[in-house]
Amino acid sequence: MADITLPRLSNSERIILEQLQTQERFGLQLAENGAVKRGTVYVTLARMEKKGYVASRQDALPEGAIGLPRRWYHATPYGRRILAAWRVAENVFVGESASQRIA
């Protein structure tokens, strides 16, 4: 049997993918609702970009501006498939646990 490494999706990664599914956002927008902590959002985004779940682009810094330019993130097709697979698995397990309680 071939050694297959299945993709992993942490709770923070799932929350971020759900937010990026329909629109592009920058890091602090992802932490606004409190579901992902401000201190971990960029670490998580970097890990997700390395895994291929999200991609990013950087705004150009306006002339005379100081600081770092804003980086925008969006879910990749692969990231959307991972999220869809997670939802299917969640439905299976929720359905099983509900039917086990009834039995």
MMTF fields as JSON, N, C-alpha, C and O atoms, coordinates in Angstrom:
{
  "mmtfVersion": "1.0.0",
  "mmtfProducer": "UNKNOWN",
  "numBonds": 411,
  "numAtoms": 412,
  "numGroups": 103,
  "numChains": 1,
  "numModels": 1,
  "chainsPerModel": [1],
  "groupsPerChain": [103],
  "chainIdList": ["A"],
  "bondAtomList": [4, 2, 8, 6, 12, 10, 16, 14, 20, 18, 24, 22, 28, 26, 32, 30, 36, 34, 40, 38, 44, 42, 48, 46, 52, 50, 56, 54, 60, 58, 64, 62, 68, 66, 72, 70, 76, 74, 80, 78, 84, 82, 88, 86, 92, 90, 96, 94, 100, 98, 104, 102, 108, 106, 112, 110, 116, 114, 120, 118, 124, 122, 128, 126, 132, 130, 136, 134, 140, 138, 144, 142, 148, 146, 152, 150, 156, 154, 160, 158, 164, 162, 168, 166, 172, 170, 176, 174, 180, 178, 184, 182, 188, 186, 192, 190, 196, 194, 200, 198, 204, 202, 208, 206, 212, 210, 216, 214, 220, 218, 224, 222, 228, 226, 232, 230, 236, 234, 240, 238, 244, 242, 248, 246, 252, 250, 256, 254, 260, 258, 264, 262, 268, 266, 272, 270, 276, 274, 280, 278, 284, 282, 288, 286, 292, 290, 296, 294, 300, 298, 304, 302, 308, 306, 312, 310, 316, 314, 320, 318, 324, 322, 328, 326, 332, 330, 336, 334, 340, 338, 344, 342, 348, 346, 352, 350, 356, 354, 360, 358, 364, 362, 368, 366, 372, 370, 376, 374, 380, 378, 384, 382, 388, 386, 392, 390, 396, 394, 400, 398, 404, 402, 408, 406],
  "bondOrderList": [1, 1, 1, 1, 1, 1, 1, 1, 1, 1, 1, 1, 1, 1, 1, 1, 1, 1, 1, 1, 1, 1, 1, 1, 1, 1, 1, 1, 1, 1, 1, 1, 1, 1, 1, 1, 1, 1, 1, 1, 1, 1, 1, 1, 1, 1, 1, 1, 1, 1, 1, 1, 1, 1, 1, 1, 1, 1, 1, 1, 1, 1, 1, 1, 1, 1, 1, 1, 1, 1, 1, 1, 1, 1, 1, 1, 1, 1, 1, 1, 1, 1, 1, 1, 1, 1, 1, 1, 1, 1, 1, 1, 1, 1, 1, 1, 1, 1, 1, 1, 1, 1],
  "groupList": [{"groupName": "MET", "atomNameList": ["N", "CA", "C", "O"], "elementList": ["N", "C", "C", "O"], "formalChargeList": [0, 0, 0, 0], "bondAtomList": [1, 0, 2, 1, 3, 2], "bondOrderList": [1, 1, 2], "singleLetterCode": "M", "chemCompType": "L-PEPTIDE LINKING"}, {"groupName": "ALA", "atomNameList": ["N", "CA", "C", "O"], "elementList": ["N", "C", "C", "O"], "formalChargeList": [0, 0, 0, 0], "bondAtomList": [1, 0, 2, 1, 3, 2], "bondOrderList": [1, 1, 2], "singleLetterCode": "A", "chemCompType": "L-PEPTIDE LINKING"}, {"groupName": "ASP", "atomNameList": ["N", "CA", "C", "O"], "elementList": ["N", "C", "C", "O"], "formalChargeList": [0, 0, 0, 0], "bondAtomList": [1, 0, 2, 1, 3, 2], "bondOrderList": [1, 1, 2], "singleLetterCode": "D", "chemCompType": "L-PEPTIDE LINKING"}, {"groupName": "ILE", "atomNameList": ["N", "CA", "C", "O"], "elementList": ["N", "C", "C", "O"], "formalChargeList": [0, 0, 0, 0], "bondAtomList": [1, 0, 2, 1, 3, 2], "bondOrderList": [1, 1, 2], "singleLetterCode": "I", "chemCompType": "L-PEPTIDE LINKING"}, {"groupName": "THR", "atomNameList": ["N", "CA", "C", "O"], "elementList": ["N", "C", "C", "O"], "formalChargeList": [0, 0, 0, 0], "bondAtomList": [1, 0, 2, 1, 3, 2], "bondOrderList": [1, 1, 2], "singleLetterCode": "T", "chemCompType": "L-PEPTIDE LINKING"}, {"groupName": "LEU", "atomNameList": ["N", "CA", "C", "O"], "elementList": ["N", "C", "C", "O"], "formalChargeList": [0, 0, 0, 0], "bondAtomList": [1, 0, 2, 1, 3, 2], "bondOrderList": [1, 1, 2], "singleLetterCode": "L", "chemCompType": "L-PEPTIDE LINKING"}, {"groupName": "PRO", "atomNameList": ["N", "CA", "C", "O"], "elementList": ["N", "C", "C", "O"], "formalChargeList": [0, 0, 0, 0], "bondAtomList": [1, 0, 2, 1, 3, 2], "bondOrderList": [1, 1, 2], "singleLetterCode": "P", "chemCompType": "L-PEPTIDE LINKING"}, {"groupName": "ARG", "atomNameList": ["N", "CA", "C", "O"], "elementList": ["N", "C", "C", "O"], "formalChargeList": [0, 0, 0, 0], "bondAtomList": [1, 0, 2, 1, 3, 2], "bondOrderList": [1, 1, 2], "singleLetterCode": "R", "chemCompType": "L-PEPTIDE LINKING"}, {"groupName": "SER", "atomNameList": ["N", "CA", "C", "O"], "elementList": ["N", "C", "C", "O"], "formalChargeList": [0, 0, 0, 0], "bondAtomList": [1, 0, 2, 1, 3, 2], "bondOrderList": [1, 1, 2], "singleLetterCode": "S", "chemCompType": "L-PEPTIDE LINKING"}, {"groupName": "ASN", "atomNameList": ["N", "CA", "C", "O"], "elementList": ["N", "C", "C", "O"], "formalChargeList": [0, 0, 0, 0], "bondAtomList": [1, 0, 2, 1, 3, 2], "bondOrderList": [1, 1, 2], "singleLetterCode": "N", "chemCompType": "L-PEPTIDE LINKING"}, {"groupName": "GLU", "atomNameList": ["N", "CA", "C", "O"], "elementList": ["N", "C", "C", "O"], "formalChargeList": [0, 0, 0, 0], "bondAtomList": [1, 0, 2, 1, 3, 2], "bondOrderList": [1, 1, 2], "singleLetterCode": "E", "chemCompType": "L-PEPTIDE LINKING"}, {"groupName": "GLN", "atomNameList": ["N", "CA", "C", "O"], "elementList": ["N", "C", "C", "O"], "formalChargeList": [0, 0, 0, 0], "bondAtomList": [1, 0, 2, 1, 3, 2], "bondOrderList": [1, 1, 2], "singleLetterCode": "Q", "chemCompType": "L-PEPTIDE LINKING"}, {"groupName": "PHE", "atomNameList": ["N", "CA", "C", "O"], "elementList": ["N", "C", "C", "O"], "formalChargeList": [0, 0, 0, 0], "bondAtomList": [1, 0, 2, 1, 3, 2], "bondOrderList": [1, 1, 2], "singleLetterCode": "F", "chemCompType": "L-PEPTIDE LINKING"}, {"groupName": "GLY", "atomNameList": ["N", "CA", "C", "O"], "elementList": ["N", "C", "C", "O"], "formalChargeList": [0, 0, 0, 0], "bondAtomList": [1, 0, 2, 1, 3, 2], "bondOrderList": [1, 1, 2], "singleLetterCode": "G", "chemCompType": "PEPTIDE LINKING"}, {"groupName": "VAL", "atomNameList": ["N", "CA", "C", "O"], "elementList": ["N", "C", "C", "O"], "formalChargeList": [0, 0, 0, 0], "bondAtomList": [1, 0, 2, 1, 3, 2], "bondOrderList": [1, 1, 2], "singleLetterCode": "V", "chemCompType": "L-PEPTIDE LINKING"}, {"groupName": "LYS", "atomNameList": ["N", "CA", "C", "O"], "elementList": ["N", "C", "C", "O"], "formalChargeList": [0, 0, 0, 0], "bondAtomList": [1, 0, 2, 1, 3, 2], "bondOrderList": [1, 1, 2], "singleLetterCode": "K", "chemCompType": "L-PEPTIDE LINKING"}, {"groupName": "TYR", "atomNameList": ["N", "CA", "C", "O"], "elementList": ["N", "C", "C", "O"], "formalChargeList": [0, 0, 0, 0], "bondAtomList": [1, 0, 2, 1, 3, 2], "bondOrderList": [1, 1, 2], "singleLetterCode": "Y", "chemCompType": "L-PEPTIDE LINKING"}, {"groupName": "TRP", "atomNameList": ["N", "CA", "C", "O"], "elementList": ["N", "C", "C", "O"], "formalChargeList": [0, 0, 0, 0], "bondAtomList": [1, 0, 2, 1, 3, 2], "bondOrderList": [1, 1, 2], "singleLetterCode": "W", "chemCompType": "L-PEPTIDE LINKING"}, {"groupName": "HIS", "atomNameList": ["N", "CA", "C", "O"], "elementList": ["N", "C", "C", "O"], "formalChargeList": [0, 0, 0, 0], "bondAtomList": [1, 0, 2, 1, 3, 2], "bondOrderList": [1, 1, 2], "singleLetterCode": "H", "chemCompType": "L-PEPTIDE LINKING"}],
  "groupTypeList": [0, 1, 2, 3, 4, 5, 6, 7, 5, 8, 9, 8, 10, 7, 3, 3, 5, 10, 11, 5, 11, 4, 11, 10, 7, 12, 13, 5, 11, 5, 1, 10, 9, 13, 1, 14, 15, 7, 13, 4, 14, 16, 14, 4, 5, 1, 7, 0, 10, 15, 15, 13, 16, 14, 1, 8, 7, 11, 2, 1, 5, 6, 10, 13, 1, 3, 13, 5, 6, 7, 7, 17, 16, 18, 1, 4, 6, 16, 13, 7, 7, 3, 5, 1, 1, 17, 7, 14, 1, 10, 9, 14, 12, 14, 13, 10, 8, 1, 8, 11, 7, 3, 1],
  "groupIdList": [1, 2, 3, 4, 5, 6, 7, 8, 9, 10, 11, 12, 13, 14, 15, 16, 17, 18, 19, 20, 21, 22, 23, 24, 25, 26, 27, 28, 29, 30, 31, 32, 33, 34, 35, 36, 37, 38, 39, 40, 41, 42, 43, 44, 45, 46, 47, 48, 49, 50, 51, 52, 53, 54, 55, 56, 57, 58, 59, 60, 61, 62, 63, 64, 65, 66, 67, 68, 69, 70, 71, 72, 73, 74, 75, 76, 77, 78, 79, 80, 81, 82, 83, 84, 85, 86, 87, 88, 89, 90, 91, 92, 93, 94, 95, 96, 97, 98, 99, 100, 101, 102, 103],
  "secStructList": [7, 7, 7, 7, 7, 7, 7, 7, 7, 7, 2, 2, 2, 2, 2, 2, 2, 2, 2, 2, 6, 6, 1, 7, 3, 3, 2, 2, 2, 2, 2, 6, 6, 1, 1, 1, 7, 2, 2, 2, 2, 2, 2, 2, 2, 2, 2, 2, 2, 2, 2, 6, 1, 3, 3, 3, 3, 3, 7, 7, 7, 7, 6, 6, 7, 7, 1, 7, 7, 7, 3, 3, 3, 3, 3, 7, 2, 2, 2, 2, 2, 2, 2, 2, 2, 2, 2, 2, 2, 2, 2, 2, 2, 2, 2, 2, 2, 2, 2, 2, 2, 2, 7],
  "xCoordList": [0.843, 0.0, 0.891, 1.877, 0.548, 1.33, 1.153, 0.074, 2.222, 2.174, 1.572, 2.198, 0.351, -0.351, -0.42, -0.856, 0.008, -0.095, -1.346, -1.441, -2.286, -3.523, -3.328, -2.608, -3.963, -3.849, -4.505, -5.506, -3.944, -4.487, -5.068, -4.605, -6.095, -6.754, -7.043, -7.901, -6.314, -6.556, -7.829, -8.349, -8.318, -9.517, -9.301, -10.181, -8.148, -7.844, -7.794, -8.296, -7.19, -7.124, -8.52, -8.812, -9.379, -10.747, -11.499, -12.179, -11.375, -12.048, -11.57, -12.38, -10.277, -9.719, -10.203, -10.602, -10.177, -10.656, -12.12, -12.514, -12.929, -14.346, -14.488, -15.347, -13.655, -13.729, -13.19, -13.625, -12.244, -11.622, -12.313, -11.914, -13.331, -13.981, -14.64, -14.61, -15.225, -15.978, -15.306, -15.619, -14.375, -13.714, -12.31, -11.969, -11.529, -10.153, -10.156, -10.957, -9.271, -9.173, -7.705, -6.845, -7.437, -6.093, -6.113, -7.181, -4.947, -4.812, -5.642, -6.329, -5.592, -6.315, -7.828, -8.543, -8.329, -9.767, -10.169, -11.279, -9.28, -9.575, -9.653, -10.273, -9.033, -9.036, -10.096, -10.274, -10.8, -11.757, -12.871, -13.262, -13.386, -14.52, -14.078, -14.923, -12.785, -12.283, -12.171, -11.718, -12.573, -12.506, -11.057, -10.738, -10.191, -8.76, -8.042, -8.355, -7.089, -6.381, -5.452, -4.856, -5.339, -4.467, -3.036, -2.362, -2.563, -1.175, -0.856, 0.311, -1.866, -1.607, -2.063, -1.76, -2.78, -3.356, -2.274, -2.417, -1.209, -0.185, 0.668, 1.114, 0.891, 1.616, 0.79, 1.316, -0.509, -1.402, -1.487, -1.459, -1.591, -1.65, -0.37, -0.432, 0.778, 2.047, 2.077, 2.51, 1.612, 1.566, 0.593, 0.883, -0.542, -1.543, -1.04, -1.334, -0.285, 0.282, 1.307, 1.385, 2.086, 3.078, 2.393, 2.897, 1.256, 0.492, -0.274, -0.728, -0.417, -1.151, -2.632, -3.386, -3.077, -4.494, -4.9, -6.042, -3.975, -4.236, -3.091, -1.99, -3.377, -2.348, -2.521, -3.565, -1.499, -1.575, -0.973, -0.227, -1.33, -0.735, -0.497, -1.177, 0.446, 0.802, 0.457, 0.772, -0.198, -0.483, 0.82, 1.806, 0.812, 1.957, 1.897, 0.818, 3.031, 3.09, 3.04, 3.888, 2.055, 1.959, 3.227, 3.881, 3.553, 4.757, 4.682, 3.672, 5.744, 5.814, 5.225, 5.361, 4.578, 3.992, 5.083, 6.121, 4.823, 5.764, 5.066, 3.839, 5.852, 5.278, 5.276, 5.851, 4.624, 4.559, 3.3, 2.245, 3.404, 2.2, 1.267, 1.713, -0.008, -1.017, -0.911, -0.72, -1.037, -1.028, -2.449, -3.043, -2.982, -4.329, -4.248, -3.386, -5.145, -5.162, -6.474, -7.528, -6.389, -7.591, -7.387, -6.259, -8.494, -8.437, -8.093, -8.611, -7.234, -6.904, -7.954, -8.702, -8.02, -8.924, -8.634, -9.559, -7.36, -6.99, -7.531, -8.073, -7.385, -7.903, -9.413, -9.942, -10.112, -11.578, -11.949, -12.929, -11.168, -11.434, -11.189, -11.95, -10.135, -9.849, -11.009, -11.451, -11.501, -12.612, -13.876, -14.6, -14.143, -15.318, -15.215, -16.205, -14.035, -13.835, -14.014, -14.577, -13.545, -13.706, -15.198, -15.638, -15.963, -17.399, -18.115, -19.012, -17.728, -18.316, -18.01, -18.899, -16.758, -16.367, -17.118, -17.564, -17.257, -17.99, -19.438, -19.965, -20.077, -21.463, -21.576, -22.538, -20.611, -20.628, -20.523, -21.294, -19.563, -19.376, -20.535, -20.937, -21.071, -22.217, -23.409, -24.132, -23.619, -24.71, -24.541, -25.509, -23.298, -23.037, -23.275, -23.902, -22.773, -22.932, -24.399, -24.848, -25.149, -26.582, -27.309, -28.167, -26.975, -27.662, -27.231, -28.022, -25.985, -25.52, -26.251, -26.523, -26.572, -27.29, -28.712, -29.275, -29.294, -30.66, -30.706, -31.643, -29.717, -29.715, -29.571, -29.556],
  "yCoordList": [-1.179, 0.0, 1.247, 1.309, 2.218, 3.45, 4.3, 4.345, 4.967, 5.86, 7.184, 7.936, 7.458, 8.671, 9.615, 9.229, 10.846, 11.854, 12.679, 13.37, 12.598, 13.345, 14.786, 15.03, 15.738, 17.133, 17.324, 16.679, 18.194, 18.502, 19.908, 20.793, 20.081, 21.383, 21.666, 21.031, 22.626, 23.002, 23.837, 24.293, 24.03, 24.835, 26.265, 26.835, 26.85, 28.212, 28.267, 29.213, 27.258, 27.216, 27.104, 27.738, 26.304, 26.149, 27.478, 27.867, 28.166, 29.458, 30.449, 31.165, 30.496, 31.415, 31.046, 31.929, 29.762, 29.345, 29.702, 30.11, 29.552, 29.917, 31.403, 31.789, 32.237, 33.682, 34.072, 35.065, 33.288, 33.624, 32.958, 33.166, 32.171, 31.424, 32.333, 32.033, 33.426, 34.27, 35.587, 36.204, 36.03, 37.293, 37.363, 36.692, 38.178, 38.413, 39.313, 40.243, 39.036, 39.833, 39.999, 39.229, 41.016, 41.139, 40.586, 40.41, 40.315, 39.571, 40.078, 39.293, 41.374, 41.883, 41.773, 41.687, 41.772, 41.558, 40.166, 39.975, 39.207, 37.836, 37.698, 36.762, 38.619, 38.567, 39.479, 39.475, 40.257, 41.236, 40.62, 41.189, 39.476, 38.884, 38.089, 37.565, 37.988, 37.302, 35.793, 35.134, 35.232, 33.78, 33.302, 32.175, 34.157, 33.871, 35.017, 36.184, 34.691, 35.72, 36.523, 35.99, 37.801, 38.687, 38.189, 38.294, 37.659, 37.218, 35.982, 35.72, 35.22, 33.982, 34.038, 33.129, 35.08, 35.093, 35.043, 34.298, 35.812, 35.839, 34.569, 34.132, 33.984, 32.713, 31.631, 30.824, 31.635, 30.649, 30.867, 29.902, 32.111, 32.401, 31.957, 31.425, 32.166, 31.738, 30.221, 29.697, 29.515, 28.051, 27.595, 26.65, 28.256, 27.886, 28.164, 27.412, 29.242, 29.554, 28.494, 28.094, 28.047, 26.997, 25.687, 24.961, 25.382, 24.174, 24.291, 23.286, 25.52, 25.725, 25.979, 25.953, 26.229, 26.475, 27.901, 28.137, 28.853, 30.248, 30.793, 30.243, 31.872, 32.607, 34.075, 34.473, 34.874, 36.282, 37.166, 36.725, 38.417, 39.455, 40.664, 40.845, 41.475, 42.625, 43.911, 44.067, 44.84, 46.156, 46.916, 46.686, 47.802, 48.691, 49.742, 50.226, 50.088, 51.107, 52.48, 52.785, 53.309, 54.637, 55.453, 55.301, 56.309, 57.129, 57.971, 58.62, 57.95, 58.726, 58.024, 58.515, 56.891, 56.159, 55.421, 55.06, 55.209, 54.441, 53.17, 53.077, 52.201, 50.947, 49.897, 50.08, 48.812, 47.703, 47.8, 48.196, 47.442, 47.434, 46.309, 45.3, 46.483, 45.498, 44.258, 44.365, 43.081, 41.808, 41.247, 41.113, 40.921, 40.371, 38.866, 38.389, 38.127, 36.667, 36.181, 36.786, 35.082, 34.423, 32.913, 32.422, 32.188, 30.732, 30.248, 30.774, 29.263, 28.654, 27.581, 27.181, 27.115, 25.993, 24.779, 24.088, 24.517, 23.409, 23.644, 22.728, 24.861, 25.194, 25.035, 24.566, 25.426, 25.249, 23.769, 23.381, 22.939, 21.478, 20.886, 20.03, 21.333, 20.854, 21.215, 20.382, 22.446, 22.877, 22.079, 21.686, 21.84, 21.048, 19.624, 19.073, 19.03, 17.676, 17.657, 16.707, 18.687, 18.775, 18.835, 18.189, 19.607, 19.718, 18.394, 18.046, 17.653, 16.333, 15.424, 14.745, 15.412, 14.575, 15.0, 14.153, 16.285, 16.787, 16.298, 15.867, 16.362, 15.902, 14.411, 13.968, 13.634, 12.191, 11.916, 11.125, 12.573, 12.317, 12.837, 12.187, 13.976, 14.508, 13.582, 13.294, 13.114, 12.177, 10.871, 10.329, 10.353, 9.1, 9.259, 8.407, 10.357, 10.515, 10.709, 10.237, 11.394, 11.564, 10.229, 9.94, 9.402, 8.118, 7.15, 6.302, 7.261, 6.397, 6.732, 5.839, 8.012, 8.394, 7.865, 7.538, 7.783, 7.301, 5.798, 5.296, 5.069, 3.596, 3.035, 1.816],
  "zCoordList": [0.0, 0.0, 0.0, 0.735, -0.809, -0.908, 0.341, 0.931, 0.731, 1.886, 1.425, 0.679, 1.878, 1.474, 2.665, 3.75, 2.459, 3.497, 3.224, 2.209, 4.129, 3.97, 4.437, 5.405, 3.758, 4.185, 5.551, 5.862, 6.345, 7.667, 7.654, 6.935, 8.471, 8.556, 10.027, 10.64, 10.579, 11.976, 12.055, 11.037, 13.263, 13.453, 12.964, 12.319, 13.26, 12.79, 11.271, 10.665, 10.655, 9.186, 8.587, 7.573, 9.202, 8.71, 8.787, 7.838, 9.91, 10.085, 9.033, 8.444, 8.794, 7.794, 6.397, 5.637, 6.041, 4.718, 4.513, 3.421, 5.556, 5.44, 5.126, 4.334, 5.74, 5.501, 4.123, 3.541, 3.607, 2.32, 1.133, -0.013, 1.395, 0.331, -0.713, -1.906, -0.269, -1.2, -1.535, -2.553, -0.677, -0.988, -0.417, 0.558, -1.044, -0.633, 0.609, 0.701, 1.549, 2.769, 3.157, 2.731, 3.972, 4.531, 5.951, 6.537, 6.498, 7.741, 8.906, 9.559, 9.178, 10.341, 10.175, 11.173, 8.957, 8.744, 9.224, 9.722, 9.076, 9.482, 10.997, 11.503, 11.723, 13.182, 13.796, 15.014, 12.983, 13.507, 14.34, 15.359, 13.929, 14.65, 15.871, 16.597, 16.111, 17.295, 17.171, 18.106, 16.039, 15.861, 15.738, 16.115, 15.213, 15.112, 15.813, 15.579, 16.662, 17.424, 16.525, 15.589, 16.82, 16.034, 16.018, 14.993, 17.111, 17.213, 16.397, 16.105, 16.026, 15.288, 13.836, 13.063, 13.454, 12.112, 11.029, 10.059, 11.173, 10.123, 10.11, 9.05, 11.275, 11.341, 10.64, 9.874, 10.922, 10.303, 8.799, 8.036, 8.362, 6.926, 6.22, 5.112, 6.841, 6.236, 6.095, 5.069, 7.133, 7.079, 5.985, 5.252, 5.878, 4.871, 3.455, 2.526, 3.299, 1.985, 1.59, 0.428, 2.564, 2.3, 1.903, 1.046, 2.517, 2.207, 0.886, 0.34, 0.373, -0.876, -0.686, -1.659, 0.556, 0.83, 0.47, 0.076, 0.601, 0.276, -0.566, -0.584, -1.251, -1.993, -1.625, -1.11, -1.888, -1.51, -2.587, -3.462, -2.479, -3.321, -2.437, -1.427, -2.806, -1.985, -2.715, -3.894, -2.007, -2.569, -2.778, -2.078, -3.726, -3.899, -2.795, -2.452, -2.251, -1.207, -1.882, -2.721, -1.524, -2.143, -1.884, -0.852, -2.828, -2.704, -1.436, -1.165, -0.681, 0.551, 1.764, 2.885, 1.562, 2.69, 3.452, 2.897, 4.723, 5.53, 5.998, 5.968, 6.427, 6.896, 5.801, 4.728, 6.099, 5.153, 4.299, 4.793, 3.027, 2.193, 2.629, 3.176, 2.389, 2.777, 1.898, 0.686, 2.508, 1.79, 1.837, 2.907, 0.658, 0.518, 0.288, -0.451, 0.921, 0.846, 0.237, 0.433, -0.502, -1.035, -1.006, -1.066, -0.914, -0.915, -2.317, -3.303, -2.408, -3.696, -4.01, -3.119, -5.247, -5.545, -4.664, -4.238, -4.389, -3.51, -2.095, -1.478, -1.585, -0.265, -0.192, 0.815, -1.26, -1.3, -1.288, -0.653, -1.99, -1.984, -0.603, -0.152, 0.072, 1.429, 2.355, 3.147, 2.262, 3.103, 2.79, 3.704, 1.52, 1.132, 1.674, 2.156, 1.598, 2.118, 3.631, 4.176, 4.308, 5.75, 6.107, 7.058, 5.345, 5.612, 5.4, 6.167, 4.368, 4.137, 5.323, 5.837, 5.753, 6.892, 8.149, 8.924, 8.351, 9.517, 9.494, 10.519, 8.33, 8.203, 8.472, 9.1, 8.008, 8.243, 9.739, 10.283, 10.408, 11.837, 12.67, 13.636, 12.323, 13.059, 12.866, 13.82, 11.639, 11.363, 12.115, 12.647, 12.164, 12.877, 14.369, 15.0, 14.934, 16.376, 16.73, 17.774, 15.88, 16.152, 16.067, 16.901, 15.06, 14.922, 16.023, 16.435, 16.507, 17.596, 18.892, 19.695, 19.107, 20.319, 20.307, 21.352, 19.1, 18.96, 19.175, 19.795, 18.675, 18.73, 20.11, 20.282]
}
